[in-house]
């Protein structure tokens, strides 16, 4: 097997994120109704409360908290989940209808404009919705600008992961 210096582990994509939740039912409801994820089968051998959801090409594994009284609320750090979207207006309308508080920010500079909406899930994890797929990706060492949704390793002058 030939070693790939750019991708030595031969990673292909992000598969899922795992989130600890205080109320499995409330979190499942949130991710289904607000963000459009749907439940999928999880192994019966898992001996703890949880649920697997899938949507938009990624999975979310919800893990039931064993100590809900000690659960951190409203984490105000870096977003935990970031999702690209097509229409900010549709997201704002949905959040308004569901009476979910949010903040919308637009950050601009150096030819880049990032439109973002931030809000929290029932357990306080921050969700960021953004126009990330339409952002330009400009290599530091030259090369053509691409857009996130269309970037492939070979287009950025990087070797692609080996499949053998």
Phi, psi and omega in degrees: 000125181279132179287138177250113185296328181282323183225069186297334179272355179059043178291146182244323180189167172281127184267311181201164170241149178248134181232133175280131182230145181285318178235109181302316181298315180295319180292318178299316179301315180299307184293332177282309187282325183273315188252357173078022174280159178228149182290144175231162182295138174238154183302136179292338183287347178291124187259033177220158181292135179181175178207147175250134177236156178218147175176150174058030176082010181217153178256152171235125177255114179269130182245123179293134180284137177273345179227073184298336180292331181264017186283131178290140180247148175043067176295125185251039180255205179302144178305143180270327180226131177238130183234132176277155183212176180261320187227111176297323181300321179295321179294314179300317180299315180297314181295320176298314180300323182269004179056045177259124180291142179209165175233133176249132180228145173237123180246128182230151174161144177055040177079010181240135176232114181253121177255122188227147170234131180242136174204174183244148172279178183301338181261005177091002176288134182281137175247133174243127173251131184212171177268036188302325181295339181263004180282142177286142173247112184245115180301141179293331183263026180094183182105171182278146175286140175235178175247144187314316184294340185247359184289131172237150182305320183291334178287336180268011180077018180252145175294144177281154177301143177281143181256358180264000000 
